[in-house]
Amino acid sequence: MEYSTKISERMWNQSDKGELEAEREQTFIDDIVQKSHIEKELLRNLDGIETVFDGGGGCGRFSILLAKQGLHVTHFDISLPMIVKAKELAEKAGVLDRMTFVKGALEDLSDYADQSFDLVMSFDAPISYTYPDQEKTIKELVRIAKKRIMISVSSRLGALPYLANPIQKNQFFLDRNSEDVLVRWSIEHRDQMIENFHLNKDSLMKSYESGLLCDVEETKNAYDSGEVPWCISYHFMPDELQKLLTDCGVKNISLAGPGAFARTIPNEILVKIMKDPKQREDFLEFCHFYDSNPYVCGMGKDNLFAKGEIGQE
């Protein structure tokens, strides 16, 4: 078993992951923007779709959305706590009868035949967590898709600024009084992170060239010592992702960078926008429009989004 699978299983199967992930849109503005973008794309591209595979479906944010549209969804995830939470939310939404839940790793989709699902989707970068098998994973997701594929992966250009901004997450707190662990830790350590920061050009260039923001061997050693490290994550360049999908036979590919517009706006303004329903609606509509421009797709906040058709010109 690859380290990617072992690390993902340990991290995402922590007992609190289900509850934490289900609350992200109540806590972080960047999550609101990204999920709004994906929701708009899904709901506008359901013609001819009856069956769906959600690879890395988490707590069901999108699998439940599509089940509500009357589609039959296979919700596939490596995390038992998140599957449990997704089932709970699906039951509340009245769509359990249209969903199948499967615990598994994206690195192994051998149980599924070619073209098993009209739509295959995988959002919020679980593909990137399969490093060094990220290309194979994409090929397998395309293989089981019959009509359409939509994915988001970690964005190299979008993520590199993190290495020069240790307090970047503070920009996107919806409520600075939230009891969320990350919110509390980030606020309490803000001054310390600024004081301890030192720009490392060599580190930036190494990450730019490799697509890896972490030290792979250090991450593996942390896992072996019993820690729960963040997944080793491969970050894609836009042209790299487009070529990979093209080589797999995907047609009519379009890319987007959810969060490219929002990342230019300070926290105080973002919070003000989010608290006004009309401004929020208009903002999210404009973000979708702006972030879909191919010239900014690489600068999405975290993810690079791609959609395409299977076997169509």
C-alpha positions in Angstrom: 0.0 0.0 0.0 1.3 3.5 -1.0 2.0 6.0 1.7 -0.6 8.2 0.1 -3.3 5.7 1.0 -2.0 5.0 4.5 -1.6 8.7 5.4 -5.1 9.5 4.0 -6.7 6.7 5.9 -5.1 7.8 9.2 -5.9 11.5 8.7 -9.4 11.4 7.3 -10.5 8.6 9.7 -10.0 10.7 12.8 -13.2 10.7 14.8 -14.0 14.4 14.4 -13.5 14.7 10.7 -17.2 14.1 9.8 -18.4 17.0 12.0 -15.6 19.4 11.1 -15.9 18.9 7.3 -19.7 19.3 7.4 -19.3 22.7 9.0 -16.7 24.2 6.7 -19.2 26.4 4.8 -20.3 27.9 8.2 -16.7 28.7 9.1 -14.6 29.6 6.1 -15.4 32.0 3.2 -13.1 30.3 0.8 -15.1 27.1 1.2 -18.3 29.0 0.5 -16.8 30.4 -2.7 -15.4 27.1 -3.9 -18.5 25.0 -3.2 -20.7 27.7 -4.7 -18.7 27.5 -7.9 -18.9 23.7 -8.1 -22.6 23.7 -7.3 -23.3 26.1 -10.1 -21.3 23.9 -12.6 -23.0 20.7 -11.5 -26.6 22.1 -11.7 -25.9 23.5 -15.2 -24.5 20.3 -16.6 -26.9 17.5 -15.6 -28.5 17.0 -19.0 -28.5 13.3 -19.8 -27.2 12.3 -16.4 -28.8 9.6 -14.3 -26.0 7.9 -12.5 -23.1 9.6 -10.6 -19.8 8.5 -8.9 -18.6 10.9 -6.3 -14.9 10.0 -5.6 -13.9 11.4 -2.2 -17.5 12.5 -1.5 -16.7 13.5 2.1 -19.8 14.5 4.0 -22.0 14.5 1.0 -22.0 18.2 0.0 -22.4 17.3 -3.7 -23.6 13.7 -3.7 -26.6 14.7 -1.6 -27.2 17.8 -3.9 -27.4 15.5 -6.9 -29.5 12.9 -5.2 -32.0 15.7 -4.5 -32.1 16.2 -8.3 -33.4 12.6 -8.6 -30.0 11.1 -9.6 -28.6 7.8 -8.3 -25.3 8.5 -6.6 -22.4 6.3 -5.5 -20.7 8.1 -2.6 -17.1 6.8 -2.4 -14.7 7.9 0.4 -11.8 6.7 2.4 -13.2 8.1 5.7 -15.7 6.2 7.7 -16.5 9.2 9.9 -17.4 11.3 6.9 -19.4 8.5 5.3 -21.4 8.2 8.6 -22.0 11.9 8.6 -23.0 11.8 4.9 -25.5 9.1 5.6 -27.0 11.1 8.5 -27.3 14.2 6.2 -28.7 12.1 3.4 -31.4 10.7 5.7 -32.3 14.2 6.8 -32.6 15.2 3.2 -34.8 12.2 2.4 -32.4 10.8 -0.3 -30.9 7.7 1.3 -32.8 5.5 -1.2 -30.9 7.1 -4.1 -27.4 6.8 -2.6 -24.9 3.9 -2.3 -22.1 4.4 0.2 -18.7 2.8 -0.4 -15.6 3.0 1.8 -12.5 2.8 -0.4 -9.4 4.6 -1.7 -9.3 6.4 -5.1 -6.1 4.6 -5.9 -8.2 1.4 -6.5 -11.3 1.7 -8.7 -10.9 -1.8 -10.1 -14.4 -2.9 -8.8 -16.0 -0.6 -11.4 -16.3 -1.4 -15.1 -15.6 1.0 -17.9 -18.3 3.7 -18.4 -20.1 2.7 -15.2 -21.4 6.2 -14.4 -22.9 9.0 -16.6 -21.1 11.6 -14.5 -17.9 11.1 -12.5 -16.9 13.8 -10.1 -14.2 14.3 -7.4 -13.8 17.6 -5.6 -11.6 19.3 -3.1 -8.4 17.6 -4.2 -8.7 13.9 -3.1 -7.0 13.1 -6.5 -3.9 15.1 -5.4 -3.7 13.1 -2.2 -3.0 9.9 -4.2 0.5 11.1 -5.1 2.6 9.6 -6.7 -0.4 7.9 -8.5 -2.3 11.0 -9.3 -2.1 10.5 -13.1 -3.3 6.9 -12.8 -6.1 8.0 -10.6 -7.4 10.5 -13.2 -7.1 7.9 -15.9 -9.2 5.5 -13.8 -11.8 8.2 -13.1 -12.1 8.9 -16.8 -12.3 5.2 -17.5 -15.4 4.7 -15.4 -17.1 7.8 -16.8 -19.6 7.5 -19.6 -20.7 11.0 -20.5 -19.0 13.7 -18.3 -16.3 14.3 -15.8 -15.8 17.1 -13.3 -12.9 17.2 -10.9 -10.9 19.7 -8.8 -7.2 19.1 -7.8 -4.7 21.1 -5.8 -3.5 24.1 -7.8 0.3 24.8 -7.9 0.1 28.4 -8.8 -2.8 28.9 -6.4 -1.0 27.3 -3.5 2.5 28.7 -3.9 1.6 32.0 -2.3 0.9 30.1 1.0 4.7 29.7 1.3 5.0 33.5 1.5 1.9 34.1 3.6 1.7 32.1 6.9 -1.5 33.9 7.9 -3.4 33.5 4.6 -6.2 31.5 6.3 -7.1 34.5 8.5 -8.4 36.3 5.4 -11.3 33.8 5.1 -12.7 33.5 8.6 -16.4 34.1 8.5 -16.6 34.5 12.3 -13.5 35.3 14.2 -15.3 34.2 17.4 -15.8 30.7 16.1 -14.8 27.9 18.4 -13.3 26.0 15.4 -9.9 24.7 16.3 -8.2 26.1 13.2 -9.7 29.5 13.7 -8.7 29.7 17.3 -5.2 28.5 16.6 -4.6 30.8 13.7 -5.8 33.9 15.6 -3.8 33.0 18.7 -0.6 32.4 16.7 -0.9 35.2 14.2 1.8 37.5 15.6 4.1 34.6 16.2 3.8 33.3 12.6 4.5 36.8 11.3 7.6 37.2 13.6 9.0 33.8 12.7 8.4 34.1 8.9 11.4 34.2 6.6 11.0 34.1 2.8 12.9 31.1 1.3 13.3 31.6 -2.5 14.8 28.1 -2.9 11.8 26.5 -1.2 9.5 28.4 -3.5 11.4 27.4 -6.6 11.6 23.8 -5.5 7.8 23.6 -4.9 7.2 25.4 -8.2 9.2 22.8 -10.1 8.1 19.7 -8.2 4.4 20.5 -7.4 5.0 19.4 -3.8 4.8 21.9 -1.0 5.9 19.4 1.7 9.0 17.3 2.2 7.9 13.8 1.2 10.4 11.9 3.3 9.6 14.0 6.4 5.9 13.3 5.9 6.5 9.6 5.6 8.8 9.6 8.7 6.1 11.5 10.7 3.5 8.8 9.7 5.9 6.0 10.6 6.4 7.6 14.1 2.7 7.5 14.7 1.8 11.1 13.9 -1.1 12.3 11.8 0.5 14.3 9.0 -1.3 16.2 6.3 -1.6 14.2 3.1 1.3 14.4 0.6 -0.4 16.5 -2.0 0.6 16.9 -5.7 -0.3 20.4 -7.1 -1.1 20.6 -10.8 -0.4 23.3 -13.4 -3.3 24.2 -15.6 -1.7 23.1 -18.9 -0.6 19.8 -17.2 -4.1 18.9 -16.1 -5.6 19.8 -19.5 -3.1 17.7 -21.4 -3.6 14.7 -19.1 -7.4 14.9 -19.6 -6.9 15.3 -23.3 -4.6 12.3 -23.5 -7.3 10.3 -21.7 -9.8 11.2 -24.5 -11.8 13.9 -22.6 -13.3 16.5 -25.0 -14.5 20.1 -24.6 -12.3 20.7 -21.5 -12.7 23.9 -19.5 -10.8 25.0 -16.4 -11.5 27.4 -13.6 -9.9 28.6 -10.5 -12.5 29.0 -7.7 -11.4 31.7 -5.3 -9.2 33.7 -7.7 -11.3 36.8 -7.3 -12.1 36.4 -3.6 -8.4 36.1 -2.6 -7.9 39.7 -3.6 -10.4 41.0 -1.0 -9.6 41.7 2.7 -11.4 39.8 5.4 -13.4 42.8 6.7 -15.0 43.3 3.2 -15.6 39.6 2.6 -17.4 39.2 6.0 -19.6 42.3 5.2 -20.5 40.8 1.8 -21.3 37.4 3.3 -23.6 38.9 5.9 -25.8 40.6 3.3 -27.9 38.1 1.3 -28.1 40.2 -1.8 -24.5 41.2 -1.8 -23.5 37.5 -1.1 -25.6 36.2 -4.0 -24.2 38.8 -6.4 -20.7 38.2 -5.2 -20.8 34.5 -5.7 -22.3 34.9 -9.2 -19.5 37.3 -10.1 -16.9 35.0 -8.6 -18.1 32.2 -10.8 -17.9 34.4 -13.8 -14.5 35.8 -13.0 -12.9 32.5 -11.8 -14.0 30.7 -15.0 -11.8 33.0 -17.1 -8.9 30.8 -18.4 -6.4 33.6 -17.7 -7.0 33.3 -13.9 -7.8 29.6 -13.6 -4.4 28.7 -12.0 -4.8 31.2 -9.2 -7.8 29.6 -7.5 -7.6 29.7 -3.7 -6.9 26.0 -3.3 -8.2 24.1 -6.3 -8.0 23.9 -10.0 -11.4 22.9 -11.4 -11.8 21.0 -14.7 -14.8 19.6 -16.6 -15.1 17.8 -19.9 -17.1 15.4 -22.0 -16.4 11.8 -22.6 -16.4 10.6 -26.3 -18.0 13.8 -27.7 -16.6 16.5 -30.0 
